[in-house]
Amino acid sequence: MDNGDIEGGGSEDEFHTKQSGREYRPVVAHDPAVLEMSSIPPGSSSQAKTNANPDRLNDNENGSEREHRLELFGFDSLVNILGLKSMTGEQVAAPSSPRRDGEDASFTFDRDRPRPNDLKLGTMMGVFVPCLQNILGIIYYIRFSWIVGMAGIGESLVLVAFCGLCTFLTGISLSAIATNGAMKGGGPYYLIGRALGPEIGVSIGLCFFLGNAVAGALYVLGAVETFLKAVPAAGIFREAITTFNGTEVAHPIQSPSSHDLQIYGIVVTIVICFIVFGGVKMINRVAPAFLIPVLFSLFCIFIGIFLAKKDYPADGITGLSMESFKENWSSDYQLTNNAGIPDPEGKVYWNFNALVGLFFPAVTGIMAGSNRSSSLKDTQRSIPIGTLAATLATTVLYLVSVLFFGALATRDTLLTDRLLTATIAWPFPAIIYVGIILSTLGAALQSMTGAPRLLAAIANDEILPVLNYFKVADGHEPHIATLFTAFICVGCVVIGNLDLITPTVTMFYLLCYAGVNLSCFLLDLLDAPSWRPRWKIHHWSLSLLGASLCIVIMFLISWSFTVVSLALASLIYYYVSIKGKAGDWGDGFKSAYFQLALRSLRSLGANQVHPKNWYPIPLVFCRPWGKLPENVPCHPKLADFANCMKKKGRGMSIFVSILDGDYHEHAEDAKAACKQLSTYIDYKCCEGVAEIVVAPNMSEGFRGIVQTMGLGNLKPNIVVMRYPEIWRRENLKEIPATFVGIINDCIVANKAVVIVKGLDEWPNEYQMQYGTIDLYWIVRDGGLMLLLSQLLRTKKSFENCKIQVFCIAEKDSDAEELKADVKKFLYDLRMQAEVIVISMKSWDVQIEGGSQQDEWSESFTPAQQRIAGYLAEMKRSAQGDGNKLMADGKPVVVNEQQVEKFLYTTLKLNSTILRYSRMAAVVLVSLPPPPAHHPAYFYMEYMDLLVENVPRLLIVRGYRRDVVTLFT
């Protein structure tokens, strides 16, 4: 299909692109999909949309064909809306950080906004050159030959292979993560944060920033030391003289003064800082000037190696000699002074572990390219190729150099000539001095370039408010972060000792590498649907091996430095978890939690949970019986009460509310209400989830919730709601039917019910309660009421309360036997409670004994009168309905004597509660089921008599399941 196949005159509708070998074209009239839907009536929504946008149609001859686009499906064509620009490299405004609350995550196009810096880098200049400059630094030129002399050829090869393997495996992990989607600025911080979460990402990212800043000082000191070695006259202070006693004839060896290193180092740092201020363009212009002399100096070194002869160009040079190779094969660890010169009275003893710490910074430049991820044209291609190519090239160079240096000179020369590379270079050492200085300055430049961008990327995510000073707009240079990096670099330069700085750099780099490997390990092991890296050469075992090598190297170098670096990262993690903004980056841990939850859910199955493993899962019904203040989605004390139903906060609560209306009209309102409710739950520090259901009315909404909420054995098992105390005061006649309907739905669905009366007075965790928790145990409920009382006592506010169990028995029953049985039962349940048996006269005995007591008449008589009035109203309504009594849309059968019996029973129980538990902290009583064929209004009258004058009451109904057990 060529461009001529596309018909239509409007430029807005013309689009032709190829993506992954596919061609996109607009839908035309003869398309089968259009023909199949040609029967859509003219009044359909899609036709309305077409008519509402006549300006979007073409006015030429082909307009009739162009009219049949994807509006038939209710949407504009994807091609016409986005033009697929976001898939072909067009700059799209990136969604804001997920740490920012309340922001719309939809994509917006910002084509017209001016961009201060549109320069994008390729693989060579963006990744390979920075990595090469960072890796080929001071260690190779002024320390590598010394390492070969100290460790010998054999252990030096092991050392290079060991460190190279660690960075190579890290490069593979980095390549896999970097090719798993678009990558913003921040390099390894961005990768680790998105894989392991913001807290770990920021803690490792800040440590890596410090490592880069300190590494800049390392390279600056190396350049200055080389310069002072080459030009001793440039020293301001007198040089330090060291006597070398390892030879038959002792001779002095000069070392630069530490004060000279400090002064020149500060000046060089300031100069590099000014270059970095010039931006990416300036750095790219300067970078080749630093790299080309480095490559030329390497060429001169190897030419000099092949041209060297015995005692030429200096004493101790043997040329490439098998005798020297054999002599230098084994190690010769010994004491040295602070300058690294062998000295029997020195204070520093070198071994393999110490050499790992000294050499490892020579292979730690692999992140230099990823640090510039925001400046790369194609991160998914450039980072893997550039990073791994630089790693392999330098590792091979190091291995070959070990063999050549070991066969080139005597061990004494290797240990004393700190600039052996310059001594043997062809045609004269000055070229090497220039190459060394420029290489180290180039590495310092890359460190000073990457570190501020890393810090700015962390600040731009707005995770830590303290870092907001370092934020930069898109495309701008991080000037404040650069100044801060330069300040740290100057502080390390003042230390002036190279060997004291390198272990610090090594720890921070290794910590970052371990984070990258663990990120790839987690993502590869979980293998989520979103894990589709373009780099296919990776496996979780390689990442795990890389992370293990990082940890091993850290402890090999110095366990004390390892502990300090891990402690620093832990402190930052703790600080971020407390002060950082909440959010979800879709990190690997979330995927791990998801898979763990699925596996746990499958293992639980759908079988009945054993009482030993039973946990309360409250379904907290937030719909209030009345109105709440604005912006308060549920009663403020409901979350406090839900926490009281969990032991030490363990467990889950589901907060649900119902939005009346049509789902299609209120779907967006439900999402907003759910977000508001979820935020409120988090504010109340309650572990739970929020759900909002749209339904025509409360009864239908709750019936749907109680049937479908939850999965398997993680379905809610207790329905918690507030007692509607306001129904009579505010004359809310619809409440009784809804309230009774909810209780009946819970009974049918086999859910336990806990109704809270006096929720306004429910204490929070700081309000200490004293007195008793009284249980009026009337019916067997599987031990739920007993368990709730024990859970209440685990909370700080109720821990000083004692439990009293009141057993309600018939007048003629054996009270002592019942008391003994209950005590034995509580003892076997490991529950401490005082047992009290109360005998209550039955309704029949009360009728025989005479009239009702005067003290009850104030409540009993008005209730009788209200019920009689409601019954008379029903009878009047029934005269027009065939003399059938109807209430709440259902036929009812009323036995007036039974009504009086219920009124008496609830009033008698209320009187008993007020007599024994007036000062109780909280009272628990069994919930009577709504009588069949009684109007809901009658049941509310019974309940009002039961709860009257009791300040804080829990009405509990269990379900057909034991929640406690006597057995181990």
Number of C-alpha atoms within 10 A of each C-alpha: 9 7 11 6 8 16 17 21 16 14 8 14 20 16 15 16 15 9 10 5 6 7 11 13 15 20 18 21 15 10 12 11 15 17 12 9 11 12 8 12 10 9 8 11 15 19 15 13 15 19 12 10 9 11 9 15 22 19 14 11 11 14 15 14 16 22 18 21 21 19 16 21 13 15 12 15 17 11 19 16 12 11 18 17 14 13 11 11 10 13 12 14 14 13 12 16 16 18 18 14 11 8 11 10 11 9 12 11 14 12 11 6 7 9 12 11 14 9 12 15 20 17 20 14 18 26 30 25 23 32 29 27 27 32 26 28 28 26 23 20 27 21 22 25 29 26 26 29 27 26 23 25 27 16 18 29 18 14 22 21 17 15 22 23 18 26 28 22 22 32 27 25 30 30 30 26 30 27 22 16 15 10 19 18 23 27 25 27 30 25 26 31 26 20 27 23 21 30 22 23 25 26 24 31 31 22 24 26 24 21 25 30 28 30 30 34 33 30 28 33 30 28 30 23 25 25 20 21 18 17 12 15 10 12 18 15 13 15 17 13 12 16 13 19 14 15 8 7 7 10 11 11 14 13 18 22 18 18 17 20 26 22 17 21 27 23 13 19 25 16 13 21 21 12 17 24 18 12 16 19 12 12 18 15 10 14 21 15 13 22 23 13 19 26 14 13 26 19 15 22 25 17 15 22 22 15 16 21 18 15 12 14 18 15 11 17 25 20 24 21 18 13 15 19 21 13 17 26 21 17 20 14 15 15 17 19 15 15 16 18 24 24 19 15 9 15 11 18 15 17 16 19 15 15 18 23 24 23 22 27 26 25 27 25 26 28 28 30 31 34 29 26 31 20 21 24 16 19 27 22 17 25 32 26 18 26 29 23 19 24 24 15 11 19 22 13 14 22 18 12 21 23 20 20 26 28 25 28 30 22 26 16 18 25 21 18 18 22 22 24 27 26 20 27 26 23 13 14 21 16 19 29 25 19 25 30 26 22 32 31 29 32 31 32 27 28 28 28 29 27 32 28 27 28 28 25 24 27 22 22 21 19 24 19 13 11 16 15 12 20 21 18 11 13 14 12 20 23 20 17 23 25 18 16 26 24 17 16 26 25 15 24 27 17 16 24 18 20 14 14 19 22 23 21 26 28 30 27 27 28 24 28 31 25 26 30 30 24 29 34 25 21 24 22 14 16 15 14 6 9 17 16 17 16 19 11 11 19 15 20 14 18 27 21 19 27 28 16 22 25 17 13 23 26 17 16 22 17 13 11 17 23 14 13 20 18 12 16 22 16 13 19 20 15 14 21 16 12 13 19 17 15 14 12 16 15 19 26 17 15 17 17 11 12 14 12 12 12 12 11 15 13 10 14 14 13 8 11 15 13 15 13 8 14 19 22 23 27 29 25 19 23 19 15 16 12 10 13 8 6 10 12 20 22 18 17 17 24 24 19 20 24 27 24 25 22 17 12 15 12 17 21 25 23 25 21 26 23 20 16 14 12 15 8 10 16 16 11 14 20 14 13 21 21 16 15 24 19 15 19 23 13 10 15 13 20 17 20 17 20 18 22 21 21 19 13 14 21 18 16 18 22 17 14 18 21 13 11 15 15 12 14 18 16 18 23 23 23 22 25 23 22 22 20 16 12 16 14 7 9 9 13 11 12 19 21 18 18 21 19 19 21 21 16 18 22 18 12 14 16 24 24 26 29 20 21 22 19 21 14 10 20 16 17 15 8 11 15 19 16 15 18 24 26 26 23 20 14 15 14 19 18 18 23 25 21 16 20 25 22 18 21 18 17 20 16 18 25 15 14 19 19 22 20 23 22 20 19 18 13 13 10 11 12 18 11 11 17 19 12 12 18 19 12 13 18 13 12 17 10 15 13 19 15 18 18 19 15 14 18 14 16 16 9 11 15 11 8 10 8 8 13 9 8 9 13 12 9 14 19 13 11 19 18 11 14 19 13 12 15 19 12 12 18 16 12 16 16 11 9 11 8 12 16 21 17 20 13 9 11 13 16 13 14 11 13 9 12 18 16 17 21 24 21 19 20 22 19 18 20 20 17 23 17 10 11 20 15 16 23 21 26 24 25 24 20 19 17 12 19 13 10 14 17 27 22 22 23 22 21 20 22 21 21 23 25 25 17 15 19 19 19 25 25 21 23 26 24 21 12 17 17 22 17 13 12 8 5
